[in-house]
């Protein structure tokens, strides 16, 4: 049937054909192409096609026969990457991570392979969070896929180990990670200028300077505006180039404000 452009016309054409083919004199039935006349609500014969050859249902003599050996098929199967469903089950079971994280990782084959290259060489929980959140954050911000930049797994491992060993703060690590695009570098080699400040004496010095320079925020805090404390901590982190230990900075700042 030709010239049918709606479900309504399909129904009308079928109903008409049922009635037409039941009429005496319509036998024997012939294979033919008909068109539907929407205005009259009838079908009209266009042409007959009785033989398969007319539909070109014949073999093409110029096409060679292709024989696929079982060994070749098996080799191709082995070379295919794991499908996402299988990959999710594998990494959930092997690395003991949550399914929601596995689903994020397996959306991109390059990302999950990157993850598998680092997971066993650093803190697993840290690796899961930093790949599914921070790595994807900087890639999305740069509008890049991981294969379009040069982030070395060993550099990423170094960065996570510095966090895990409390050599640098997570804020400083995020700042370093931002610089990994388009090409990563060894954060360990630059450790001296990124090392976490844990000295209470040094942090207290910075905190007193921040309190002195931000009298309005200090007044607001003393009047019960809690968010002012976060602002002041942020100023400490800024002046320490994100190296001050957050917990120590908060404790010292609260002590000074009291």
N, C-alpha and C positions, 0 to 999 in steps of 0.2 A: 504494500500500500504506500502511495506517495501523497504528498501535500497534506499531511496531517500535522497540525501544529498546536494541538491542545488535548488535554485529557477528555474534554467534552466531545471533541471530534473523533477521538479514538473510539469512544463508546458508541457514537452514532454510526461510525463506519462499520464496526463489528455487528451492531444490531441490523444494519442494512444488509450486510453480507450473509448473515444467518437466514434472513428472509429470502434473499435472492437465490441462495444455493439450495433452498428447500423447494423452490418452484419447479414444476414439471418442465421438462425440456432443457434444463440446465446441465443435465448429465450427457456424456461423461464430463467430469470436472477436468479442467486443463490448468496447467501451471502458467500463470500470467501475471503481469504487473498492471495494477489498477491505480487510479487516482481518486481522491475524494473531492467531490464538488460541495463545498461548504454551503453555498447558497441554496442548492437543490436538496442537499442532505442525501446524495446518492454517490455510488462509486461508478467510475467509467473505465472501461478497458483501454489500456495504453498499448501493450504489446504482449506477445506470447514468447515464452522461453521454455523449451521443453528439454533440451539436452544440457548436460553439465558443461560440455565444451563451450556452450554459448556464454556461460558464466566464467570461463577460463579456469574451470576446475580441472586442470590438466597439469602434469608434471612439466617442469622447465628443463628442456634437454641440455641447456648450456650450463646448468648448475651442477658441479661435481658432488658426488656422495661424500658426506662427512661422517667419518667413523670416530667416535669418542671412546677410547679405551677406558676400562674401569680404573686402571692405575692412574691415568691422567686426571680423571674425575676426583679420585681420592686425594691426589696431590693438590688440586685446586681447592678442595674443601679444607685441607690442612693449612693452606696459605691465607685463607680468609680470616679477618679479625673476628673476635668474639662479638656476638650480637649484644646489644645493651642489656637485655634481660638476663642473659647468662653472666655477663660481666658484673652486674649488680650483685647477683647471688655469690659470685666468687669473692669479690672484695669485702662484702659484708661478713662472710664466713672466715676468710683468711686474715683480715685486719681488724675484725671485731668493731666495725664502725656502724653507725646508724644508717638505716635504709635511706632516709631523706638525704643524707650526705652522699651516699652512693649514687642516688638518682641524679644529683647535681653533677657529680664527676663524670658520669657516663653519657652525659649529653654531648660531650666532645671527646673524641678518641684521643686527641693529642694531650688534652688536659689529664685524662685518667692515666695515660702512659707516663706523663710527667710525675703524677702523684705516686705511681708505683715505683718510680726511680728514687723517690726520696723517703717514703714512708718507713722503711726499715733502718734508716740511718739517722733518725732523729726522733724526738718525742712524738708518738703517733697522734695524740689528741691535738697537739699544736699543729702538726702537719695537716690534719683534716681541716681544721679551722682556717689556717692560713691559705690553703689552696682553694677551698670552696668560698671563702669570703675575700681575703685580701688580694690574692693573685687575680681572681676574676674581676675584682674592683678596678685594679689598675688597667687590665686589658679592656674592660668596658669603657673606662674613661678615655683611653687612648684610641678606642674604636679599632682594636687590633685583635686578631686571633693569635694564639700562642705560637703557631708556626711562622708568624710574620715578624716575630721579634726574637732576640737571641738571649733568652734567660737560661743560664746553665743550671742544671739540677744541683751541682756541687756548691754553687754560690748561694742558692736558696737554702740548702742544708746548713751552710755556715751561718746564715742569718738566723735561722730557727734555733740553732745551737747556742748562739750568742744570747738570744732571748731566754732560752731554757736555763742557761747557766748564769742568768742575771747580770750579764756583762753590759747589756744595753736594755733600755726600756722598750716597751712595745711601740710607744709613740715614735721613738727614734728609728725603730725597725721599719715602721710604715714609711717614714720619710726616706729611708735608704731604698726600700722596695720601689718607691715612686721613681727613683733614678735608674732602676733596672731596665727601663724602656728607653731606647730601643735595644740596649745591650747591657747585660749584667756585669758585675765586677766582684772581686773578693772583699766582702765587708770586714773580714778579719784584718786585712792589711791596713785598713783605716780605723782600726779599733780605738787607737789612742784618742782621737778627737770625738769618738762616739760613746766612750765608756760611761756607764751609769754613775751618776753622782750619788753616793750613799752616805757621805760624810754629813752628819747632822750639823756640824759647825759651818760647813760651806753652804748647805741648804738654808740654814738660819740666816746667814748673811744676805742671801738672795731674797728670802722672805721679808726681812726687815726693810729692805730697799723697796720691795713691791708695796708693802703696807704704807710706807712713807709717800710713795708716788701716786697712790690711789685712795686718797682720803674719803672720797664719796662712797666708794664700794665698801670701805671699812664701816662708815656710818650706817649704810644700808644693812650690812650684816648684823650690826649691833641692834638695829631696829627690827630684826627678825626676818629679813629678806634672805632666805637660804641660798638662792642662786648667786648671790654676791660672793659667796665662798668659792664656788666653782670658777667664777671669773678671776678671783685672786690666785687660785691654784693654776689657772691657765696662764696667768702672767708669770708665775714662777717657772712654769714649763717653757714659756717663750724665752725668758731671760737665761735659762739654763740650756737653751737649744734642745729642749725635750730630753735632757739627760737626767734631770732630777728624779729620784725614786718617788713615785706618786704617793705611796702610803706614808713615807717619812715626811714628805712635803706637807701633806694634809695635817699630820699630827703636829708638826712644828708651827704651822700657820694658825691652827686652832688655839694652840698654847699662847702664841703672841697676841691674838685677838682677845683672849680672855683677860 
